[in-house]
Amino acid sequence: MNNPIELDFEVNSTYYFYDKWYLPPDLANKIKTISDDIKNRFSLDEELVKYLEYLDFSDLSGDLDGIIMNNISDAMGGMFSTHKPANNYVVFNTNQIELKK
């Protein structure tokens, strides 16, 4: 990824983004939709633009190519889980994935 947005889940299983709580895959879809809207030059709600700027989503020109979601908790582990938080990397185009041997 050359231009991802990075979000910290702060060891939670959901992330509050603009209007509600999202699970990681739903959040990825929401951000991808916003990125597509920007690329297609659709207008964004002024409050959403301010929120994106607050998140350092400074690329309102549409070059966002992925998301880095840090410190996601495994909600299925329960309160006594010993699992460490995970990081998820979401690319918007499969051409961005490179397999190394």
C-alpha positions, 0 to 999 in steps of 0.5 A: 500500500502506498497511501493507506489510512491507519486506524487504531482499534485500541484493543476493541473488536469494533471501531466507532467511525463517524456514525456508528460502531463497525466490525473490521470488515464492515469498516473496510467496506464503509471506507472503500465506499467513501474512497470510491465516492471521492474518486468518482467526485461525488460530494461528501457531507461537510461533517464527514469531511471534517471527521476524515480530516480529524483522522488524518484522512488528508487524501480527499483526492481519491488516492487511498489504496488501503487500510491498516487496522491496528490492535483489534481484539478477538471478541470471541476470546472473552475477558480472560483471553490471552490472545494478543491484539491483531493488525489487519491490512486491507488493500483495495486492489488485488494487484497490490498483493505480492507473494514472496517465495 
